[in-house]
């Protein structure tokens, strides 16, 4: 999958530091903010079923959407 570029690895250099900053800015968990930092790094939307992550994460990265069909979390 890597050779066919179906999956691409993102180097951790810089992603961790940015995730830490995002966690403080969003007042959200570092684990979730690692996803935010990776999405931001590749300029991709982040789709989540976690309402609080979407609400808080938007403070640090605006391109977050809630998964369709999710009513509460």
PDB file of N, H, CA, C and O in Angstrom:
ATOM      1  N   UNK A   1       0.807  -1.174   0.000  1.00  0.00           N
ATOM      2  CA  UNK A   1       0.000   0.000   0.000  1.00  0.00           C
ATOM      3  C   UNK A   1       0.868   1.262   0.000  1.00  0.00           C
ATOM      4  O   UNK A   1       0.503   2.272  -0.601  1.00  0.00           O
ATOM      5  N   UNK A   2       2.009   1.196   0.674  1.00  0.00           N
ATOM      6  H   UNK A   2       2.305   0.375   1.162  1.00  0.00           H
ATOM      7  CA  UNK A   2       2.907   2.337   0.650  1.00  0.00           C
ATOM      8  C   UNK A   2       3.486   2.546  -0.742  1.00  0.00           C
ATOM      9  O   UNK A   2       3.578   3.678  -1.215  1.00  0.00           O
ATOM     10  N   UNK A   3       3.874   1.465  -1.392  1.00  0.00           N
ATOM     11  H   UNK A   3       3.799   0.545  -1.008  1.00  0.00           H
ATOM     12  CA  UNK A   3       4.457   1.576  -2.724  1.00  0.00           C
ATOM     13  C   UNK A   3       3.459   2.113  -3.741  1.00  0.00           C
ATOM     14  O   UNK A   3       3.834   2.844  -4.658  1.00  0.00           O
ATOM     15  N   UNK A   4       2.194   1.754  -3.581  1.00  0.00           N
ATOM     16  H   UNK A   4       1.889   1.160  -2.837  1.00  0.00           H
ATOM     17  CA  UNK A   4       1.162   2.228  -4.514  1.00  0.00           C
ATOM     18  C   UNK A   4       0.562   3.556  -4.081  1.00  0.00           C
ATOM     19  O   UNK A   4      -0.361   4.066  -4.716  1.00  0.00           O
ATOM     20  N   UNK A   5       1.089   4.111  -2.998  1.00  0.00           N
ATOM     21  H   UNK A   5       1.839   3.696  -2.482  1.00  0.00           H
ATOM     22  CA  UNK A   5       0.678   5.408  -2.457  1.00  0.00           C
ATOM     23  C   UNK A   5      -0.793   5.462  -2.047  1.00  0.00           C
ATOM     24  O   UNK A   5      -1.450   6.498  -2.146  1.00  0.00           O
ATOM     25  N   UNK A   6      -1.285   4.317  -1.585  1.00  0.00           N
ATOM     26  H   UNK A   6      -0.752   3.476  -1.504  1.00  0.00           H
ATOM     27  CA  UNK A   6      -2.634   4.264  -1.022  1.00  0.00           C
ATOM     28  C   UNK A   6      -2.578   4.808   0.402  1.00  0.00           C
ATOM     29  O   UNK A   6      -3.484   5.505   0.859  1.00  0.00           O
ATOM     30  N   UNK A   7      -1.491   4.471   1.086  1.00  0.00           N
ATOM     31  H   UNK A   7      -0.755   3.905   0.715  1.00  0.00           H
ATOM     32  CA  UNK A   7      -1.244   4.943   2.439  1.00  0.00           C
ATOM     33  C   UNK A   7       0.045   5.748   2.405  1.00  0.00           C
ATOM     34  O   UNK A   7       1.029   5.337   1.790  1.00  0.00           O
ATOM     35  N   UNK A   8       0.032   6.889   3.063  1.00  0.00           N
ATOM     36  H   UNK A   8      -0.768   7.223   3.562  1.00  0.00           H
ATOM     37  CA  UNK A   8       1.227   7.714   3.133  1.00  0.00           C
ATOM     38  C   UNK A   8       1.556   7.975   4.592  1.00  0.00           C
ATOM     39  O   UNK A   8       0.685   8.349   5.377  1.00  0.00           O
ATOM     40  N   UNK A   9       2.808   7.779   4.947  1.00  0.00           N
ATOM     41  H   UNK A   9       3.516   7.476   4.309  1.00  0.00           H
ATOM     42  CA  UNK A   9       3.243   8.036   6.314  1.00  0.00           C
ATOM     43  C   UNK A   9       3.599   9.509   6.468  1.00  0.00           C
ATOM     44  O   UNK A   9       4.146  10.131   5.557  1.00  0.00           O
ATOM     45  N   UNK A  10       3.278  10.049   7.633  1.00  0.00           N
ATOM     46  H   UNK A  10       2.834   9.543   8.373  1.00  0.00           H
ATOM     47  CA  UNK A  10       3.605  11.437   7.931  1.00  0.00           C
ATOM     48  C   UNK A  10       4.720  11.432   8.958  1.00  0.00           C
ATOM     49  O   UNK A  10       4.564  10.837  10.025  1.00  0.00           O
ATOM     50  N   UNK A  11       5.839  12.074   8.670  1.00  0.00           N
ATOM     51  H   UNK A  11       5.966  12.557   7.804  1.00  0.00           H
ATOM     52  CA  UNK A  11       6.926  12.113   9.653  1.00  0.00           C
ATOM     53  C   UNK A  11       6.457  12.774  10.944  1.00  0.00           C
ATOM     54  O   UNK A  11       5.691  13.738  10.919  1.00  0.00           O
ATOM     55  N   UNK A  12       6.921  12.249  12.063  1.00  0.00           N
ATOM     56  H   UNK A  12       7.543  11.466  12.083  1.00  0.00           H
ATOM     57  CA  UNK A  12       6.476  12.810  13.343  1.00  0.00           C
ATOM     58  C   UNK A  12       7.168  14.114  13.697  1.00  0.00           C
ATOM     59  O   UNK A  12       6.733  14.816  14.610  1.00  0.00           O
ATOM     60  N   UNK A  13       8.230  14.448  12.993  1.00  0.00           N
ATOM     61  H   UNK A  13       8.584  13.878  12.251  1.00  0.00           H
ATOM     62  CA  UNK A  13       8.938  15.702  13.272  1.00  0.00           C
ATOM     63  C   UNK A  13       7.984  16.882  13.077  1.00  0.00           C
ATOM     64  O   UNK A  13       7.470  17.098  11.979  1.00  0.00           O
ATOM     65  N   UNK A  14       7.762  17.614  14.107  1.00  0.00           N
ATOM     66  H   UNK A  14       8.179  17.439  14.999  1.00  0.00           H
ATOM     67  CA  UNK A  14       6.891  18.775  14.024  1.00  0.00           C
ATOM     68  C   UNK A  14       5.442  18.484  14.338  1.00  0.00           C
ATOM     69  O   UNK A  14       4.745  19.360  14.852  1.00  0.00           O
ATOM     70  N   UNK A  15       4.961  17.284  14.049  1.00  0.00           N
ATOM     71  H   UNK A  15       5.527  16.573  13.632  1.00  0.00           H
ATOM     72  CA  UNK A  15       3.557  16.962  14.318  1.00  0.00           C
ATOM     73  C   UNK A  15       3.309  16.893  15.816  1.00  0.00           C
ATOM     74  O   UNK A  15       2.291  17.390  16.296  1.00  0.00           O
ATOM     75  N   UNK A  16       4.216  16.289  16.557  1.00  0.00           N
ATOM     76  H   UNK A  16       5.044  15.885  16.167  1.00  0.00           H
ATOM     77  CA  UNK A  16       4.025  16.166  17.994  1.00  0.00           C
ATOM     78  C   UNK A  16       4.006  17.535  18.663  1.00  0.00           C
ATOM     79  O   UNK A  16       3.133  17.819  19.483  1.00  0.00           O
ATOM     80  N   UNK A  17       4.969  18.381  18.311  1.00  0.00           N
ATOM     81  H   UNK A  17       5.678  18.150  17.645  1.00  0.00           H
ATOM     82  CA  UNK A  17       5.030  19.705  18.910  1.00  0.00           C
ATOM     83  C   UNK A  17       3.773  20.510  18.600  1.00  0.00           C
ATOM     84  O   UNK A  17       3.241  21.195  19.473  1.00  0.00           O
ATOM     85  N   UNK A  18       3.302  20.429  17.368  1.00  0.00           N
ATOM     86  H   UNK A  18       3.735  19.873  16.659  1.00  0.00           H
ATOM     87  CA  UNK A  18       2.090  21.143  16.996  1.00  0.00           C
ATOM     88  C   UNK A  18       0.874  20.576  17.723  1.00  0.00           C
ATOM     89  O   UNK A  18      -0.020  21.326  18.116  1.00  0.00           O
ATOM     90  N   UNK A  19       0.836  19.272  17.903  1.00  0.00           N
ATOM     91  H   UNK A  19       1.562  18.662  17.584  1.00  0.00           H
ATOM     92  CA  UNK A  19      -0.273  18.645  18.618  1.00  0.00           C
ATOM     93  C   UNK A  19      -0.315  19.108  20.071  1.00  0.00           C
ATOM     94  O   UNK A  19      -1.393  19.328  20.622  1.00  0.00           O
ATOM     95  N   UNK A  20       0.837  19.254  20.684  1.00  0.00           N
ATOM     96  H   UNK A  20       1.713  19.075  20.237  1.00  0.00           H
ATOM     97  CA  UNK A  20       0.888  19.749  22.058  1.00  0.00           C
ATOM     98  C   UNK A  20       0.325  21.162  22.122  1.00  0.00           C
ATOM     99  O   UNK A  20      -0.468  21.476  23.010  1.00  0.00           O
ATOM    100  N   UNK A  21       0.729  22.011  21.191  1.00  0.00           N
ATOM    101  H   UNK A  21       1.373  21.757  20.470  1.00  0.00           H
ATOM    102  CA  UNK A  21       0.208  23.380  21.150  1.00  0.00           C
ATOM    103  C   UNK A  21      -1.305  23.379  20.920  1.00  0.00           C
ATOM    104  O   UNK A  21      -2.033  24.144  21.552  1.00  0.00           O
ATOM    105  N   UNK A  22      -1.768  22.525  20.019  1.00  0.00           N
ATOM    106  H   UNK A  22      -1.175  21.905  19.505  1.00  0.00           H
ATOM    107  CA  UNK A  22      -3.200  22.432  19.744  1.00  0.00           C
ATOM    108  C   UNK A  22      -3.974  21.958  20.967  1.00  0.00           C
ATOM    109  O   UNK A  22      -5.076  22.438  21.232  1.00  0.00           O
ATOM    110  N   UNK A  23      -3.399  21.017  21.713  1.00  0.00           N
ATOM    111  H   UNK A  23      -2.504  20.628  21.498  1.00  0.00           H
ATOM    112  CA  UNK A  23      -4.067  20.494  22.905  1.00  0.00           C
ATOM    113  C   UNK A  23      -4.289  21.609  23.929  1.00  0.00           C
ATOM    114  O   UNK A  23      -5.348  21.690  24.550  1.00  0.00           O
ATOM    115  N   UNK A  24      -3.291  22.456  24.095  1.00  0.00           N
ATOM    116  H   UNK A  24      -2.430  22.390  23.590  1.00  0.00           H
ATOM    117  CA  UNK A  24      -3.451  23.587  25.007  1.00  0.00           C
ATOM    118  C   UNK A  24      -4.460  24.590  24.459  1.00  0.00           C
ATOM    119  O   UNK A  24      -5.318  25.083  25.191  1.00  0.00           O
ATOM    120  N   UNK A  25      -4.352  24.887  23.173  1.00  0.00           N
ATOM    121  H   UNK A  25      -3.655  24.487  22.578  1.00  0.00           H
ATOM    122  CA  UNK A  25      -5.251  25.861  22.552  1.00  0.00           C
ATOM    123  C   UNK A  25      -6.702  25.380  22.585  1.00  0.00           C
ATOM    124  O   UNK A  25      -7.607  26.155  22.895  1.00  0.00           O
ATOM    125  N   UNK A  26      -6.921  24.112  22.270  1.00  0.00           N
ATOM    126  H   UNK A  26      -6.186  23.483  22.018  1.00  0.00           H
ATOM    127  CA  UNK A  26      -8.270  23.559  22.193  1.00  0.00           C
ATOM    128  C   UNK A  26      -8.772  23.077  23.554  1.00  0.00           C
ATOM    129  O   UNK A  26      -9.963  22.826  23.737  1.00  0.00           O
ATOM    130  N   UNK A  27      -7.844  22.951  24.505  1.00  0.00           N
ATOM    131  H   UNK A  27      -6.876  23.155  24.357  1.00  0.00           H
ATOM    132  CA  UNK A  27      -8.178  22.363  25.813  1.00  0.00           C
ATOM    133  C   UNK A  27      -8.788  20.982  25.629  1.00  0.00           C
ATOM    134  O   UNK A  27      -9.851  20.652  26.157  1.00  0.00           O
ATOM    135  N   UNK A  28      -8.057  20.196  24.852  1.00  0.00           N
ATOM    136  H   UNK A  28      -7.194  20.464  24.423  1.00  0.00           H
ATOM    137  CA  UNK A  28      -8.505  18.850  24.508  1.00  0.00           C
ATOM    138  C   UNK A  28      -7.319  17.903  24.632  1.00  0.00           C
ATOM    139  O   UNK A  28      -6.184  18.340  24.825  1.00  0.00           O
ATOM    140  N   UNK A  29      -7.583  16.607  24.521  1.00  0.00           N
ATOM    141  H   UNK A  29      -8.505  16.251  24.365  1.00  0.00           H
ATOM    142  CA  UNK A  29      -6.536  15.610  24.742  1.00  0.00           C
ATOM    143  C   UNK A  29      -5.447  15.648  23.667  1.00  0.00           C
ATOM    144  O   UNK A  29      -5.700  15.948  22.500  1.00  0.00           O
ATOM    145  N   UNK A  30      -4.249  15.338  24.100  1.00  0.00           N
ATOM    146  H   UNK A  30      -4.043  15.095  25.048  1.00  0.00           H
ATOM    147  CA  UNK A  30      -3.126  15.271  23.169  1.00  0.00           C
ATOM    148  C   UNK A  30      -3.357  14.187  22.124  1.00  0.00           C
ATOM    149  O   UNK A  30      -3.042  14.383  20.950  1.00  0.00           O
ATOM    150  N   UNK A  31      -3.900  13.059  22.531  1.00  0.00           N
ATOM    151  H   UNK A  31      -4.156  12.899  23.484  1.00  0.00           H
ATOM    152  CA  UNK A  31      -4.136  11.958  21.581  1.00  0.00           C
ATOM    153  C   UNK A  31      -5.008  12.420  20.419  1.00  0.00           C
ATOM    154  O   UNK A  31      -4.686  12.157  19.261  1.00  0.00           O
ATOM    155  N   UNK A  32      -6.100  13.103  20.719  1.00  0.00           N
ATOM    156  H   UNK A  32      -6.361  13.316  21.660  1.00  0.00           H
ATOM    157  CA  UNK A  32      -6.963  13.600  19.644  1.00  0.00           C
ATOM    158  C   UNK A  32      -6.278  14.696  18.835  1.00  0.00           C
ATOM    159  O   UNK A  32      -6.466  14.792  17.622  1.00  0.00           O
ATOM    160  N   UNK A  33      -5.494  15.511  19.505  1.00  0.00           N
ATOM    161  H   UNK A  33      -5.342  15.433  20.490  1.00  0.00           H
ATOM    162  CA  UNK A  33      -4.828  16.607  18.801  1.00  0.00           C
ATOM    163  C   UNK A  33      -3.722  16.119  17.872  1.00  0.00           C
ATOM    164  O   UNK A  33      -3.320  16.842  16.960  1.00  0.00           O
ATOM    165  N   UNK A  34      -3.228  14.910  18.089  1.00  0.00           N
ATOM    166  H   UNK A  34      -3.554  14.322  18.830  1.00  0.00           H
ATOM    167  CA  UNK A  34      -2.290  14.328  17.119  1.00  0.00           C
ATOM    168  C   UNK A  34      -2.982  14.133  15.774  1.00  0.00           C
ATOM    169  O   UNK A  34      -2.380  14.350  14.723  1.00  0.00           O
ATOM    170  N   UNK A  35      -4.254  13.721  15.810  1.00  0.00           N
ATOM    171  H   UNK A  35      -4.743  13.544  16.664  1.00  0.00           H
ATOM    172  CA  UNK A  35      -5.025  13.597  14.570  1.00  0.00           C
ATOM    173  C   UNK A  35      -5.213  14.966  13.928  1.00  0.00           C
ATOM    174  O   UNK A  35      -5.094  15.110  12.711  1.00  0.00           O
ATOM    175  N   UNK A  36      -5.506  15.968  14.748  1.00  0.00           N
ATOM    176  H   UNK A  36      -5.602  15.852  15.737  1.00  0.00           H
ATOM    177  CA  UNK A  36      -5.681  17.323  14.224  1.00  0.00           C
ATOM    178  C   UNK A  36      -4.403  17.821  13.553  1.00  0.00           C
ATOM    179  O   UNK A  36      -4.445  18.369  12.451  1.00  0.00           O
ATOM    180  N   UNK A  37      -3.282  17.629  14.216  1.00  0.00           N
ATOM    181  H   UNK A  37      -3.248  17.183  15.111  1.00  0.00           H
ATOM    182  CA  UNK A  37      -2.005  18.092  13.670  1.00  0.00           C
ATOM    183  C   UNK A  37      -1.667  17.366  12.372  1.00  0.00           C
ATOM    184  O   UNK A  37      -1.146  17.975  11.438  1.00  0.00           O
ATOM    185  N   UNK A  38      -1.959  16.073  12.310  1.00  0.00           N
ATOM    186  H   UNK A  38      -2.383  15.579  13.069  1.00  0.00           H
ATOM    187  CA  UNK A  38      -1.696  15.320  11.074  1.00  0.00           C
ATOM    188  C   UNK A  38      -2.595  15.810   9.954  1.00  0.00           C
ATOM    189  O   UNK A  38      -2.137  15.966   8.823  1.00  0.00           O
ATOM    190  N   UNK A  39      -3.864  16.055  10.245  1.00  0.00           N
ATOM    191  H   UNK A  39      -4.236  15.929  11.165  1.00  0.00           H
ATOM    192  CA  UNK A  39      -4.783  16.571   9.223  1.00  0.00           C
ATOM    193  C   UNK A  39      -4.326  17.936   8.733  1.00  0.00           C
ATOM    194  O   UNK A  39      -4.348  18.214   7.534  1.00  0.00           O
ATOM    195  N   UNK A  40      -3.915  18.778   9.657  1.00  0.00           N
ATOM    196  H   UNK A  40      -3.898  18.552  10.631  1.00  0.00           H
ATOM    197  CA  UNK A  40      -3.444  20.102   9.277  1.00  0.00           C
ATOM    198  C   UNK A  40      -2.190  20.003   8.419  1.00  0.00           C
ATOM    199  O   UNK A  40      -2.037  20.739   7.444  1.00  0.00           O
ATOM    200  N   UNK A  41      -1.294  19.088   8.786  1.00  0.00           N
ATOM    201  H   UNK A  41      -1.419  18.490   9.578  1.00  0.00           H
ATOM    202  CA  UNK A  41      -0.033  18.930   8.048  1.00  0.00           C
ATOM    203  C   UNK A  41      -0.283  18.626   6.579  1.00  0.00           C
ATOM    204  O   UNK A  41       0.436  19.125   5.714  1.00  0.00           O
ATOM    205  N   UNK A  42      -1.298  17.809   6.286  1.00  0.00           N
ATOM    206  H   UNK A  42      -1.882  17.403   6.989  1.00  0.00           H
ATOM    207  CA  UNK A  42      -1.570  17.452   4.886  1.00  0.00           C
ATOM    208  C   UNK A  42      -2.759  18.226   4.314  1.00  0.00           C
ATOM    209  O   UNK A  42      -3.246  17.926   3.225  1.00  0.00           O
ATOM    210  N   UNK A  43      -3.221  19.242   5.084  1.00  0.00           N
ATOM    211  H   UNK A  43      -2.825  19.485   5.969  1.00  0.00           H
ATOM    212  CA  UNK A  43      -4.327  20.099   4.648  1.00  0.00           C
ATOM    213  C   UNK A  43      -5.554  19.274   4.274  1.00  0.00           C
ATOM    214  O   UNK A  43      -6.119  19.423   3.191  1.00  0.00           O
ATOM    215  N   UNK A  44      -5.948  18.407   5.193  1.00  0.00           N
ATOM    216  H   UNK A  44      -5.488  18.286   6.074  1.00  0.00           H
ATOM    217  CA  UNK A  44      -7.076  17.509   4.955  1.00  0.00           C
ATOM    218  C   UNK A  44      -8.166  17.757   5.990  1.00  0.00           C
ATOM    219  O   UNK A  44      -7.872  18.188   7.105  1.00  0.00           O
ATOM    220  N   UNK A  45      -9.407  17.493   5.638  1.00  0.00           N
ATOM    221  H   UNK A  45      -9.646  17.143   4.732  1.00  0.00           H
ATOM    222  CA  UNK A  45     -10.460  17.601   6.642  1.00  0.00           C
ATOM    223  C   UNK A  45     -10.353  16.462   7.646  1.00  0.00           C
ATOM    224  O   UNK A  45      -9.887  15.371   7.320  1.00  0.00           O
ATOM    225  N   UNK A  46     -10.785  16.727   8.853  1.00  0.00           N
ATOM    226  H   UNK A  46     -11.163  17.613   9.119  1.00  0.00           H
ATOM    227  CA  UNK A  46     -10.849  15.689   9.878  1.00  0.00           C
ATOM    228  C   UNK A  46     -12.323  15.430  10.143  1.00  0.00           C
ATOM    229  O   UNK A  46     -13.078  16.360  10.429  1.00  0.00           O
ATOM    230  N   UNK A  47     -12.732  14.182  10.051  1.00  0.00           N
ATOM    231  H   UNK A  47     -12.118  13.427   9.820  1.00  0.00           H
ATOM    232  CA  UNK A  47     -14.120  13.801  10.299  1.00  0.00           C
ATOM    233  C   UNK A  47     -14.139  12.956  11.562  1.00  0.00           C
ATOM    234  O   UNK A  47     -13.379  11.996  11.690  1.00  0.00           O
ATOM    235  N   UNK A  48     -15.011  13.316  12.491  1.00  0.00           N
ATOM    236  H   UNK A  48     -15.629  14.096  12.387  1.00  0.00           H
ATOM    237  CA  UNK A  48     -15.066  12.640  13.781  1.00  0.00           C
ATOM    238  C   UNK A  48     -16.509  12.388  14.194  1.00  0.00           C
ATOM    239  O   UNK A  48     -17.425  13.087  13.760  1.00  0.00           O
ATOM    240  N   UNK A  49     -16.696  11.389  15.032  1.00  0.00           N
ATOM    241  H   UNK A  49     -15.953  10.821  15.385  1.00  0.00           H
ATOM    242  CA  UNK A  49     -18.006  11.137  15.638  1.00  0.00           C
ATOM    243  C   UNK A  49     -18.048  11.719  17.045  1.00  0.00           C
ATOM    244  O   UNK A  49     -19.052  11.585  17.744  1.00  0.00           O
ATOM    245  N   UNK A  50     -16.976  12.355  17.458  1.00  0.00           N
ATOM    246  H   UNK A  50     -16.160  12.463  16.891  1.00  0.00           H
ATOM    247  CA  UNK A  50     -16.827  12.904  18.802  1.00  0.00           C
ATOM    248  C   UNK A  50     -17.183  14.389  18.795  1.00  0.00           C
ATOM    249  O   UNK A  50     -16.398  15.228  18.353  1.00  0.00           O
ATOM    250  N   UNK A  51     -18.385  14.696  19.295  1.00  0.00           N
ATOM    251  H   UNK A  51     -19.023  14.015  19.654  1.00  0.00           H
ATOM    252  CA  UNK A  51     -18.855  16.081  19.315  1.00  0.00           C
ATOM    253  C   UNK A  51     -17.932  17.026  20.064  1.00  0.00           C
ATOM    254  O   UNK A  51     -17.595  18.085  19.536  1.00  0.00           O
ATOM    255  N   UNK A  52     -17.503  16.676  21.294  1.00  0.00           N
ATOM    256  H   UNK A  52     -17.777  15.815  21.723  1.00  0.00           H
ATOM    257  CA  UNK A  52     -16.587  17.565  22.011  1.00  0.00           C
ATOM    258  C   UNK A  52     -15.268  17.784  21.265  1.00  0.00           C
ATOM    259  O   UNK A  52     -14.712  18.882  21.296  1.00  0.00           O
ATOM    260  N   UNK A  53     -14.769  16.744  20.597  1.00  0.00           N
ATOM    261  H   UNK A  53     -15.221  15.852  20.572  1.00  0.00           H
ATOM    262  CA  UNK A  53     -13.536  16.933  19.823  1.00  0.00           C
ATOM    263  C   UNK A  53     -13.765  17.933  18.711  1.00  0.00           C
ATOM    264  O   UNK A  53     -12.932  18.808  18.476  1.00  0.00           O
ATOM    265  N   UNK A  54     -14.888  17.811  18.024  1.00  0.00           N
ATOM    266  H   UNK A  54     -15.565  17.100  18.215  1.00  0.00           H
ATOM    267  CA  UNK A  54     -15.187  18.764  16.960  1.00  0.00           C
ATOM    268  C   UNK A  54     -15.311  20.175  17.519  1.00  0.00           C
ATOM    269  O   UNK A  54     -14.749  21.120  16.966  1.00  0.00           O
ATOM    270  N   UNK A  55     -16.047  20.313  18.614  1.00  0.00           N
ATOM    271  H   UNK A  55     -16.503  19.545  19.063  1.00  0.00           H
ATOM    272  CA  UNK A  55     -16.267  21.638  19.183  1.00  0.00           C
ATOM    273  C   UNK A  55     -14.975  22.272  19.683  1.00  0.00           C
ATOM    274  O   UNK A  55     -14.708  23.439  19.396  1.00  0.00           O
ATOM    275  N   UNK A  56     -14.182  21.527  20.416  1.00  0.00           N
ATOM    276  H   UNK A  56     -14.398  20.579  20.650  1.00  0.00           H
ATOM    277  CA  UNK A  56     -12.930  22.061  20.966  1.00  0.00           C
ATOM    278  C   UNK A  56     -11.837  22.144  19.913  1.00  0.00           C
ATOM    279  O   UNK A  56     -11.072  23.107  19.866  1.00  0.00           O
ATOM    280  N   UNK A  57     -11.774  21.113  19.065  1.00  0.00           N
ATOM    281  H   UNK A  57     -12.396  20.330  19.103  1.00  0.00           H
ATOM    282  CA  UNK A  57     -10.720  21.055  18.054  1.00  0.00           C
ATOM    283  C   UNK A  57     -10.802  22.170  17.039  1.00  0.00           C
ATOM    284  O   UNK A  57      -9.788  22.560  16.460  1.00  0.00           O
ATOM    285  N   UNK A  58     -11.997  22.687  16.815  1.00  0.00           N
ATOM    286  H   UNK A  58     -12.821  22.370  17.285  1.00  0.00           H
ATOM    287  CA  UNK A  58     -12.169  23.777  15.860  1.00  0.00           C
ATOM    288  C   UNK A  58     -11.391  25.015  16.292  1.00  0.00           C
ATOM    289  O   UNK A  58     -11.039  25.849  15.457  1.00  0.00           O
ATOM    290  N   UNK A  59     -11.122  25.140  17.581  1.00  0.00           N
ATOM    291  H   UNK A  59     -11.407  24.462  18.259  1.00  0.00           H
ATOM    292  CA  UNK A  59     -10.302  26.261  18.076  1.00  0.00           C
ATOM    293  C   UNK A  59      -8.885  26.203  17.506  1.00  0.00           C
ATOM    294  O   UNK A  59      -8.242  27.234  17.306  1.00  0.00           O
ATOM    295  N   UNK A  60      -8.410  24.986  17.248  1.00  0.00           N
ATOM    296  H   UNK A  60      -8.932  24.149  17.411  1.00  0.00           H
ATOM    297  CA  UNK A  60      -7.038  24.810  16.787  1.00  0.00           C
ATOM    298  C   UNK A  60      -6.939  24.531  15.289  1.00  0.00           C
ATOM    299  O   UNK A  60      -5.923  24.838  14.666  1.00  0.00           O
ATOM    300  N   UNK A  61      -7.982  23.954  14.715  1.00  0.00           N
ATOM    301  H   UNK A  61      -8.808  23.705  15.221  1.00  0.00           H
ATOM    302  CA  UNK A  61      -7.974  23.614  13.282  1.00  0.00           C
ATOM    303  C   UNK A  61      -9.416  23.642  12.801  1.00  0.00           C
ATOM    304  O   UNK A  61     -10.238  22.846  13.257  1.00  0.00           O
ATOM    305  N   UNK A  62      -9.723  24.525  11.908  1.00  0.00           N
ATOM    306  H   UNK A  62      -9.056  25.171  11.538  1.00  0.00           H
ATOM    307  CA  UNK A  62     -11.100  24.771  11.513  1.00  0.00           C
ATOM    308  C   UNK A  62     -11.728  23.767  10.578  1.00  0.00           C
ATOM    309  O   UNK A  62     -12.937  23.826  10.355  1.00  0.00           O
ATOM    310  N   UNK A  63     -10.968  22.852  10.023  1.00  0.00           N
ATOM    311  H   UNK A  63      -9.986  22.804  10.204  1.00  0.00           H
ATOM    312  CA  UNK A  63     -11.497  21.950   9.005  1.00  0.00           C
ATOM    313  C   UNK A  63     -11.913  20.613   9.642  1.00  0.00           C
ATOM    314  O   UNK A  63     -11.395  19.556   9.283  1.00  0.00           O
ATOM    315  N   UNK A  64     -12.861  20.681  10.598  1.00  0.00           N
ATOM    316  H   UNK A  64     -13.281  21.540  10.890  1.00  0.00           H
ATOM    317  CA  UNK A  64     -13.342  19.486  11.290  1.00  0.00           C
ATOM    318  C   UNK A  64     -14.843  19.378  11.071  1.00  0.00           C
ATOM    319  O   UNK A  64     -15.567  20.368  11.176  1.00  0.00           O
ATOM    320  N   UNK A  65     -15.305  18.172  10.766  1.00  0.00           N
ATOM    321  H   UNK A  65     -14.717  17.368  10.680  1.00  0.00           H
ATOM    322  CA  UNK A  65     -16.724  17.924  10.565  1.00  0.00           C
ATOM    323  C   UNK A  65     -17.146  16.758  11.430  1.00  0.00           C
ATOM    324  O   UNK A  65     -16.349  15.882  11.766  1.00  0.00           O
ATOM    325  N   UNK A  66     -18.432  16.771  11.785  1.00  0.00           N
ATOM    326  H   UNK A  66     -19.078  17.483  11.511  1.00  0.00           H
ATOM    327  CA  UNK A  66     -18.988  15.652  12.536  1.00  0.00           C
ATOM    328  C   UNK A  66     -19.468  14.608  11.535  1.00  0.00           C
ATOM    329  O   UNK A  66     -20.015  14.958  10.489  1.00  0.00           O
ATOM    330  N   UNK A  67     -19.273  13.356  11.843  1.00  0.00           N
ATOM    331  H   UNK A  67     -18.828  13.073  12.692  1.00  0.00           H
ATOM    332  CA  UNK A  67     -19.677  12.264  10.982  1.00  0.00           C
ATOM    333  C   UNK A  67     -21.181  12.281  10.790  1.00  0.00           C
ATOM    334  O   UNK A  67     -21.925  12.394  11.765  1.00  0.00           O
ATOM    335  N   UNK A  68     -21.634  12.174   9.572  1.00  0.00           N
ATOM    336  H   UNK A  68     -21.030  12.083   8.781  1.00  0.00           H
ATOM    337  CA  UNK A  68     -23.067  12.183   9.283  1.00  0.00           C
ATOM    338  C   UNK A  68     -23.790  11.059  10.004  1.00  0.00           C
ATOM    339  O   UNK A  68     -23.281   9.943  10.102  1.00  0.00           O
ATOM    340  N   UNK A  69     -24.989  11.361  10.513  1.00  0.00           N
ATOM    341  H   UNK A  69     -25.402  12.268  10.434  1.00  0.00           H
ATOM    342  CA  UNK A  69     -25.778  10.371  11.193  1.00  0.00           C
ATOM    343  C   UNK A  69     -25.524  10.301  12.687  1.00  0.00           C
ATOM    344  O   UNK A  69     -26.239   9.599  13.401  1.00  0.00           O
ATOM    345  N   UNK A  70     -24.519  11.014  13.172  1.00  0.00           N
ATOM    346  H   UNK A  70     -23.938  11.584  12.591  1.00  0.00           H
ATOM    347  CA  UNK A  70     -24.205  11.024  14.594  1.00  0.00           C
ATOM    348  C   UNK A  70     -25.051  12.104  15.247  1.00  0.00           C
ATOM    349  O   UNK A  70     -24.993  13.269  14.852  1.00  0.00           O
ATOM    350  N   UNK A  71     -25.833  11.723  16.239  1.00  0.00           N
ATOM    351  H   UNK A  71     -25.881  10.777  16.560  1.00  0.00           H
ATOM    352  CA  UNK A  71     -26.710  12.684  16.885  1.00  0.00           C
ATOM    353  C   UNK A  71     -26.144  13.188  18.211  1.00  0.00           C
ATOM    354  O   UNK A  71     -26.372  14.343  18.573  1.00  0.00           O
ATOM    355  N   UNK A  72     -25.419  12.356  18.935  1.00  0.00           N
ATOM    356  H   UNK A  72     -25.233  11.419  18.641  1.00  0.00           H
ATOM    357  CA  UNK A  72     -24.820  12.811  20.187  1.00  0.00           C
ATOM    358  C   UNK A  72     -23.655  11.911  20.547  1.00  0.00           C
ATOM    359  O   UNK A  72     -23.517  10.792  20.053  1.00  0.00           O
ATOM    360  N   UNK A  73     -22.814  12.449  21.435  1.00  0.00           N
ATOM    361  H   UNK A  73     -22.926  13.358  21.837  1.00  0.00           H
ATOM    362  CA  UNK A  73     -21.665  11.670  21.882  1.00  0.00           C
ATOM    363  C   UNK A  73     -21.348  12.030  23.302  1.00  0.00           C
ATOM    364  O   UNK A  73     -20.408  11.487  23.882  1.00  0.00           O
TER     365      UNK A  73
END
